[in-house]
Amino acid sequence: MNPPSSAEEAAAPALSQTAARIVESARACFERYGIQKTTIEDIAKAAGVSRPTVYKHFPGKMEIVDHISMLELDKVQQALRERLTRRAGFADMVTEVVLVSVSVARENLYVRRFVESMEATAHSYAETSPYQTVARERWRHMLEAARASGELAADLDFNEVVAWLSLNQVILLATAEQMGDEDRLRHFVRRFVVEPLLAGHGA
C-alpha cells in the first residue's frame, strides 16, 4: 500500500488549528463510542466548537475518519522503514509492503478502512478516487524505478498494478490468519501476487 520513498508524500493535507482540534476530538469520541455511534454533536462538544464549525472544516463524520486513516498510514511507513533496506530488490520490497500493510491493518481500524476503501475503488483505477490517488502516488516512485531497472513487466500500466495490489491486500486482510505463519504468507504473496508483475513472467 505504502512503499517508502526518497521524498515521502504527505498522506493528508495540513490542517488549521481548529480543524486539528476537531480531528483529535473525533478520534477520542471514536475510541469511546465507536465510529458508528459517534455523532457530529459529540465531536463538536468534545472539540468545544459548534456543529456549523465542524461542517465548515469537514463535510461530515466519515470525512474526518478518512483524514485520520490517512494520518495513520505513517505507522505503515515506520514499519516498512524498519524492515527494508535500500539494497532490497523490487520483488522483495513489494512483498514486504503488502505484508506490513496487511499486518498493521489487522490491528489498526483506520488503516483497515484505508485498505478496504482502496479495494472498493480499485475497479475505477482510471478514475479519480481519493484512496486510489493516494495509493498511486505512494507507489509511483517504486514502480518508476522498477520500470527503469527492467524489473517491472513493460506491458503493465501503473494504475492497473496499484489496483491489483489493492485487491490482494484486502483479500489477505480477510484471510491472513488462515494462511499460516508469516514465512508461508510471504511465499504466497511473492509467488502469486508479485511475480506476475515481473519482467519475464507475463504473457
C-alpha positions in Angstrom: 0.0 0.0 0.0 2.5 2.5 1.1 6.1 1.9 -0.1 8.8 4.1 1.4 10.1 6.8 -1.0 13.0 9.2 -1.0 10.6 12.1 -1.0 7.7 11.0 1.2 4.4 12.5 0.2 2.0 13.7 2.8 -1.0 11.3 3.2 -3.2 14.1 4.4 -3.3 17.9 4.0 -2.2 20.2 6.7 -5.0 21.4 8.9 -5.8 24.7 10.7 -5.6 24.7 14.5 -9.3 24.4 14.8 -9.6 21.6 12.3 -6.8 19.7 14.0 -8.6 20.0 17.3 -11.8 18.7 15.7 -9.8 15.7 14.4 -8.3 14.8 17.7 -11.6 15.2 19.5 -13.2 13.0 16.9 -10.6 10.4 17.4 -11.3 10.4 21.2 -15.0 10.1 20.5 -14.5 7.2 18.1 -12.4 5.3 20.7 -15.0 6.0 23.4 -18.3 5.4 21.5 -17.2 3.7 18.3 -17.3 5.3 14.8 -20.9 4.4 14.0 -22.4 5.7 17.3 -20.4 8.9 17.4 -22.3 12.0 16.1 -21.3 15.3 14.9 -22.7 16.8 18.1 -20.4 14.5 20.1 -17.4 15.7 18.1 -18.4 19.4 18.3 -18.9 19.2 22.1 -15.6 17.4 22.6 -13.8 20.0 20.5 -15.5 22.9 22.2 -16.9 24.2 18.9 -20.4 24.4 17.2 -21.8 22.0 14.7 -21.6 24.5 11.9 -17.9 24.9 12.7 -17.3 21.2 12.3 -19.1 21.3 9.0 -17.1 24.3 7.9 -13.9 22.1 8.1 -15.3 18.7 7.1 -18.4 17.7 5.0 -19.3 15.0 7.5 -18.2 12.4 10.1 -16.7 10.0 7.6 -14.5 12.6 6.0 -13.0 13.0 9.5 -12.5 9.2 9.6 -10.8 9.3 6.2 -8.5 12.1 7.4 -7.4 10.0 10.4 -6.9 7.0 8.2 -4.5 9.0 6.0 -2.6 10.1 9.1 -2.4 6.5 10.4 -0.6 5.4 7.3 2.6 6.8 8.9 2.5 3.6 11.1 2.8 1.5 7.9 5.7 3.7 6.7 7.5 3.3 10.0 7.2 -0.4 10.0 8.4 -0.6 6.4 11.5 1.6 7.1 12.4 -0.8 9.9 12.2 -3.9 7.6 13.5 -2.7 4.3 17.0 -1.8 3.2 17.9 0.3 0.1 19.5 -2.8 -1.4 16.2 -4.7 -1.5 15.0 -5.6 -5.0 11.6 -4.6 -6.4 10.0 -8.0 -5.8 11.2 -8.2 -2.1 10.1 -4.6 -1.5 6.6 -5.1 -2.9 6.2 -8.3 -1.0 7.1 -6.6 2.3 4.9 -3.6 1.6 1.9 -5.9 1.2 2.8 -8.0 4.3 3.3 -5.0 6.5 0.2 -3.2 5.2 -1.9 -6.2 6.0 -0.3 -6.7 9.4 -0.8 -3.1 10.5 -4.4 -3.0 9.1 -5.4 -6.1 11.1 -4.7 -4.1 14.3 -5.5 -0.6 13.2 -9.1 0.3 12.5 -8.2 3.4 10.4 -5.5 1.6 8.3 -8.0 -1.2 7.7 -10.6 1.3 6.5 -8.0 2.7 4.0 -7.1 -0.7 2.7 -10.7 -1.7 2.3 -11.6 1.6 0.6 -8.8 1.1 -1.8 -10.2 -2.3 -2.8 -13.7 -0.8 -3.1 -12.5 1.7 -5.6 -9.9 -0.5 -7.3 -12.3 -1.2 -10.2 -12.2 2.5 -11.0 -8.4 2.8 -11.1 -8.6 5.0 -14.2 -10.9 7.5 -12.4 -10.1 9.8 -9.5 -10.7 8.1 -6.2 -9.0 9.7 -3.2 -7.9 6.3 -2.0 -6.5 5.2 -5.3 -4.9 8.6 -5.9 -3.0 8.4 -2.6 -2.1 4.7 -3.3 -0.9 5.6 -6.8 1.2 8.5 -5.6 2.8 6.4 -2.9 3.6 3.5 -5.3 4.8 5.8 -8.1 8.5 6.1 -7.1 9.0 2.4 -6.7 7.2 1.5 -9.9 9.1 4.0 -11.9 12.4 2.7 -10.5 11.4 -0.9 -11.3 10.3 0.1 -14.8 13.7 1.9 -15.3 15.7 -1.1 -14.0 13.8 -3.6 -16.1 12.3 -5.4 -13.1 8.7 -4.5 -13.8 7.0 -6.0 -16.9 6.9 -3.4 -19.6 3.3 -4.1 -20.7 1.8 -3.3 -17.3 0.1 0.0 -16.6 1.0 1.6 -13.3 -2.7 2.2 -12.4 -3.5 -1.4 -13.1 -0.6 -2.6 -10.9 -1.9 -0.5 -8.0 -5.4 -1.8 -8.4 -4.1 -5.4 -8.4 -2.1 -4.8 -5.2 -5.1 -3.1 -3.6 -7.4 -6.1 -4.4 -4.9 -8.6 -3.0 -4.3 -6.6 0.2 -7.9 -6.7 1.2 -8.2 -10.4 0.3 -5.2 -11.1 2.5 -6.6 -8.9 5.3 -9.6 -11.2 5.4 -7.7 -14.5 5.1 -4.2 -14.0 6.5 -5.0 -15.9 9.7 -5.8 -19.0 7.7 -2.7 -18.7 5.6 -0.3 -19.8 8.4 2.9 -18.2 9.7 4.5 -15.1 8.1 7.1 -17.1 6.1 4.3 -19.0 4.4 2.3 -15.9 3.8 5.4 -14.2 2.4 6.0 -17.1 0.0 2.3 -16.9 -1.1 2.5 -13.1 -1.7 5.8 -13.3 -3.6 4.8 -16.2 -5.8 1.2 -15.4 -6.7 0.9 -11.7 -6.2 4.3 -10.2 -7.0 6.0 -12.5 -9.5 3.3 -12.0 -12.2 4.3 -8.3 -12.2 7.9 -9.1 -13.0 9.6 -8.8 -16.4 9.7 -12.3 -18.0 6.7 -13.6 -16.1 4.0 -12.0 -18.2 2.1 -13.4 -21.2 
